[in-house]
Amino acid sequence: MKTLKYLLFLCAISTYSMAGWAQTTYNYTGSTNCPYDDITGTGNCSSKFLGKTIKMRVASIDGTKVTFEISKCDDGSTFSQGSTLYIKESSGDASISQVVCGTIDVFQYPNGSIVGKTTVSFPLWMDHTSGSRQYCGVIVGTTDRYYTNVLTVTAS
């Protein structure tokens, strides 16, 4: 009888402890259309970023892994110049001008590695358990800079 009470006690503790382990889920918001306007960065840069060139979308969300894809706005064409692709991250309600100049590069394709591709996919593992983070793709070419739409990933 004593053993049975002990086992029931352990089951009760396990059930109570597990109830507090809610898993964080992620969802995203934001337009997947091409940004229309050219912009000038703010914050630590004042570079001009060209719109109407690249766009970003969320291809999948699997647990904490969010897979993004970047492609050119004129669907089907390939990236043709030696460029470096950066993924910028910002938390809070930063403007697009702040996000493109952000100092947090969460992902980078080295110079020239995107040439010939129609779509560039990359996974990011989310580590925030509440709130939102914004993501934007930036391509730095030999003469120009381009930016994608901003997507917001929210943890709940």
C-alpha positions, 0 to 999 in steps of 0.5 A: 500500500505504501508503494502504491501511494508513493507511485501515485505521488510520483505520477502527480508530481510528474503531471504537475511539472509537465503542465508547465512545459508549454512549447513555444510556437512561431508564426509569421506576418508580413507581405510577401510582395516585392518592396516597391520603393527605394529607401535610405537606411538609418541608424549606423548607415545611410546607404541607398537600398533598391526595391523592386528587385528581391522578395522573401517568404517563409517556406516552412515552420518546423518547431523552432526552425523557420525556413525563408526563401528569397527570389527575384521579383520577376519570377523565374530569373536567376541571380546574376552578379557576384553579391553577398546576401545578408539576413538582418534581424531586429526586435521590436517595432523597427522601421524598414530603414532601421532593419536594413542597416541592422548590425545583426546578421543572422545569416550570410551567403558569401560573395558569388554563392547565389549566382545562377540560383532562382531561389535561395533558401536558408533556415533560421532557428528561433531562440526567442520565447515571446515577442516578435523579431523582424527579418529582412534580406539585403543583397550587397552587390558591387555597386548597389544594395537591394532589400526584401520585404520585412517578415515578422516572426512572433513567438507564443 
